Amino acid sequence: MVLDTNLETLEKLDMMEEARMVDVSIVIPAFNEEKAIAESLRELQHELRDVPWRYEVIVVDDGCQDGTVCQARSVPGVTVISHAQNRGYGAALKTGIRQAQGDIIVITDGDGTYPARFIPTIVEGLKSADMVVGSRTGTISKIPAIRRPAKWFLNKLASFLAETKIPDLNSGLRAFRKEAVLPFFGILPSGFSFTTTITLAMICNDYRVRYEPIDYVQRVGKSKIKPFQDTYRFILLVLRTVCLFNPLKVFLPPAFLLILAGLIRLTYDAITINHVAGTELLFIISGIQLGAIALLADVVTKVRSVPRGDAASGGVVVA
């Protein structure tokens, strides 16, 4: 009798464990999205009704001050995690990723801009990549006109510094393996630049990043992005992130230009006035010093081991 009882208990535990197993975790950060969140979640569940993998949906309430939480909880099968106060887009994503049960993470927005029908294709792409980014280059692309010039410039700058073409640097719809992203938690910011940073970090560390064209539709409600302020921050972020992984791309071009300017001025003065001023030497010496700093930073970067993540603390451990 005792043996039978133990067997029944073990079977129940196995069934409970199997029920909890999740292949894909979909994380949706939300801040004051009461007008769109419920419809976005219903569309998501409708589009994923026939997928062959098990999934969970996690909505991270980032200190919402409207009815977002009630709207999200009105949709069955959705887990809601709340921040006591607004901590930022990236902080909400990190909270959701830490709580996710799936080995594969999909992030998307709750404002209705990213059609859920593209998620199965993006998840499928992970068979040949470490991260699949939904590139907003599809048939429909409702990116506001005021943001297009800054987006184009950031993509070009990032592509140059990362030495690879980046069609969409900061798309909010993407899939990646949890174990691949956790090591970078220590450098991932709490704001909107989370997606920009993880894109550059994975590219510069030779992860396989694939881009899948998707549509991008008109959002419901008001955007939280401030075009001018956030563009300036994104530029600094791109430079800082690339400096962390490939400093030569940032420091060598200005070093070369300083040395070249010094040599041109030195040649001109020597020929025309038969005199060498201190400005030329200052340019040349500054260029040499900047180049030396670039080489030293590159050596430090290369000898550093690949970061190993600490999922509990979100830190990055290097040798």
ABEGO torsion letter per residue (X at the ends): XAAAAAAAAAAAAAAAAAAABBABBBBBBBBGAAAAAAAAAAAAAAAAAABABBBBBBBBBBGBABAAAAAAAABBGBBBBBBABBAEAAAAAAAAAAABABABBBBBBAAGABBAAAAAAAAAAAAABABBBBBBABABBABBAAAAAAAAAAAAAAAAAAGBBBABAABABBBBBAAAAAAAAAABBABAAAAAAAAAAAAAAGBBBBBBBBBBBBBBEBBABBAAAAAAAAAAAAAAAAAAABAAAAAAAAAAAAAAAAAAAAAAAAAAAGBBBAAAAAAAAAAAAAAAAAAAAAAAAAABBBBBBBAAAGBBBBX
